[in-house]
Amino acid sequence: MAYPGGAAGGGNPPQMPPGFQPGQMNPQMAYMMMAARARMPAEQMPLDDTTGKIRVETGSINKDCGTNAQVYIEIFGANDSTGEITLGDPNEGYFEPGGVSEFGLKIPMDIGKPYKVRLRHDNSGKKADWYVEKVVLERQNMELVFPFQRWLSNKKGDKVIVQESAAEGSGLSLLKYEVVTKTGKEKNGGTDANVWVKVFGEHGNSGQRSLSNNVYLNKRLDKFEKGKSDRFTMTAVNLGKLSHVIIGHDGKKKSDDWNVEHVVVKTPDGGPMFWFPLNSWVGVEKGKLERKIDCAGVRNEVDDDSDD
């Protein structure tokens, strides 16, 4: 048998595990098992090697609410988050309608008690739309339930492929924020690039959210035009007092450079409006493809040139 690591694909046979005895398992089978384990993501190991377990329950409201897209999860604790973790393989039959998909995860203890999870998928595959009932996290004799009952879909529900949920009993709720961008009046200041924003507060961050047509509130068709304001919705677990945003886009050409005057994030029901002034460029030619903007305070009103 040829083993990886040698010339022309033939390397040395693998070292067998300590205690291996001839007759227990032939070397080829032992090697295949070791290789399969090495290919497994570090954060997604067999259940007996984990510090936590995740169960994801897919809804059964219709026959098309399962997904074959690649799914990701991020778990937020009182001190930190896990970062984004890949869940399963789209080709292995996870996330079927009415099904429960279970994963063992390495969840560091130092993130603190989990209070929020974020799910997203990459919108790949022929059946990407996904309706999630709930996520259940088990860790050290603790069980936390994160109810969703929402679509991750560009066509259904909120028409987004990123959704969050707070743990039952956490005291945190979902809020529908409004994100307002104001394009500056510099020559060629508008952009046709795909713009995104990430909002940070005392209760974590929103994750990267696309400012796409699916969440666009203006009536006019063209976004990010010179001197104009554009309004978008963003649903997230309550972020508390906001500290900063990162805004960016995927433009690679000089013509994609975008002159940004400011960003405003409005909390619902007449709550505070957080002000993030930039007065600079986002782009490869005149600035950076993403810019961090610190909050400059809270305002009661902002100018609106959105032409609704």
Secondary structure, DSSP 8 states (H G I E B T S, - for coil): ---TTSGGG--------TT--TTTS-HHHHHHHHHHHHHS-TTS--GGG-SEEEEEEE--SSTT----S-EEEEEEESS-B---EEES-GGGT-S-TT-EEEEEE---GGG-SEEEEEEEE---SS---EEEEEEEEEETTEEEEEEEEEEE-SSSTTS-SEEEEE-TTS---EEEEEEEEEE--STT----S-EEEEEEETTEE---EE--GGGB--SSS--S-TT-EEEEEEEEE---SEEEEEEEE---SGGG-EEEEEEEEE-TTT--EEEEEEEEEESTTTSBSEEEEE---EES--------
